[in-house]
Amino acid sequence: MFNVEARSSKIVKVAFLGGAGWKKEDLPYQGAHDTAKILAENGFEVYNGGGPGVMRASTEGAHAGGGKAMAITYHPSATKRHYEGVDKENRFDNEIITLDYFDRTKVMLQTTDAHIVFNGSIGTLSELGMTWISSWIHFPDSKPIILFGDFWNEHIGLIKKNMLLDHGEEEMMKICHSAQEVLEYLQSFN
């Protein structure tokens, strides 16, 4: 569905979206780290929400690849039981502070040129929904959406089977299985 030649701008800033609960030994953490590393090595900028899990992994990967990480954060005035907050272990280089969780996601999606969605929980699901509908609304000026991992085939299949999708909505996303595949896909736009 994407017409690479039709894009008017290069892809430089890449958002890393995914679960806050992943640890270093988990595949999503490792995938985010390795992907951020190879992207940083190739001149891409890494953006995340400043939290733990996939967010911290992408910061560490960016640094391992010689790059920097930008965090788009939200600092609530009181502790929120179901919000991970900013992770002191996520040593990002620059920060944009937003008003609330939804503003954090909106600013992340607006500020970046492409979005990579790793495995996560309902917060990740909300981020996927926001990037997907935003890309659909702005088509053909959509931002590439990469779903990292084979498990996404089943999820997208269930959505296609059980929900109303217009022709082409699912084609706005590319499922990638490795950091190298993500790199090659993003380079195809530049």
Long-range contacts (C-beta under 8 A, 24 or more apart in sequence): 1-168, 1-171, 1-172, 2-142, 2-144, 2-172, 2-189, 3-140, 4-188, 4-189, 6-140, 7-189, 8-141, 9-113, 10-113, 10-189, 10-190, 11-44, 11-113, 11-114, 11-144, 11-186, 11-189, 11-190, 12-43, 12-44, 12-45, 12-113, 13-44, 13-45, 13-47, 13-70, 13-111, 13-112, 13-113, 13-114, 14-39, 14-44, 14-45, 14-46, 14-47, 14-112, 14-113, 14-114, 14-115, 14-116, 14-186, 15-47, 15-48, 15-108, 15-109, 15-111, 15-112, 15-114, 15-115, 15-116, 15-131, 16-46, 16-47, 16-48, 16-54, 16-55, 16-57, 16-58, 16-116, 16-118, 17-48, 17-49, 17-54, 17-108, 17-115, 17-116, 17-117, 17-118, 17-120, 17-124, 17-127, 17-128, 17-131, 18-53, 18-54, 18-55, 18-116, 18-117, 18-118, 18-119, 18-120, 18-124, 18-148, 19-53, 19-54, 19-118, 19-119, 19-120, 19-121, 19-123, 19-124, 20-51, 20-52, 20-53, 20-54, 20-55, 20-84, 20-87, 20-120, 20-121, 20-123, 21-52, 21-53, 21-84, 21-120, 21-121, 22-52, 22-53, 22-54, 22-57, 22-118, 22-119, 22-120, 23-53, 24-57, 27-119, 27-149, 28-53, 28-54, 28-57, 28-118, 28-119, 28-120, 28-148, 28-149, 29-53, 29-54, 29-57, 30-57, 31-118, 31-148, 31-149, 31-179, 32-57, 32-58, 32-61, 32-116, 32-118, 32-148, 33-57, 33-58, 33-60, 33-61, 33-64, 34-61, 34-179, 35-61, 35-116, 35-148, 35-179, 35-182, 35-183, 36-60, 36-61, 36-62, 36-64, 36-65, 36-67, 36-69, 37-61, 37-62, 37-64, 37-65, 37-179, 38-65, 38-179, 38-180, 38-182, 38-183, 39-65, 39-67, 39-179, 39-182, 39-183, 39-186, 40-64, 40-65, 40-66, 40-67, 40-68, 41-65, 41-66, 41-67, 42-183, 42-187, 44-186, 45-70, 46-70, 47-71, 47-72, 47-108, 47-111, 47-112, 48-72, 48-90, 48-92, 48-108, 49-73, 49-74, 49-104, 49-105, 49-108, 50-86, 50-87, 50-90, 50-92, 50-95, 51-84, 51-85, 51-86, 51-87, 51-90, 52-84, 52-87, 52-89, 52-90, 53-84, 53-120, 54-118, 54-120, 55-87, 55-90, 56-87, 56-89, 56-90, 59-90, 59-91, 59-92, 63-91, 68-93, 68-94, 69-93, 69-94, 70-94, 70-95, 70-96, 70-111, 71-95, 71-96, 72-96, 72-98, 72-104, 72-107, 72-108, 72-111, 73-97, 73-98, 73-104, 74-98, 74-99, 74-100, 74-101, 74-103, 74-104, 76-100, 105-130, 106-130, 109-134, 109-143, 112-143, 113-143, 113-144, 114-143, 114-144, 114-145, 114-146, 114-186, 114-189, 115-143, 115-144, 115-145, 115-146, 116-146, 116-148, 116-176, 116-182, 117-145, 117-146, 117-147, 117-148, 117-152, 118-148, 118-149, 119-148, 119-149, 119-151, 132-169, 132-172, 132-173, 135-172, 136-166, 136-169, 136-172, 139-172, 142-172, 144-174, 144-185, 144-186, 144-189, 145-172, 145-173, 145-174, 146-173, 146-174, 146-175, 146-176, 146-182, 146-185, 146-186, 147-173, 147-174, 147-175, 147-176, 148-175, 148-176, 148-177, 148-182, 149-175, 149-177, 150-175, 150-177
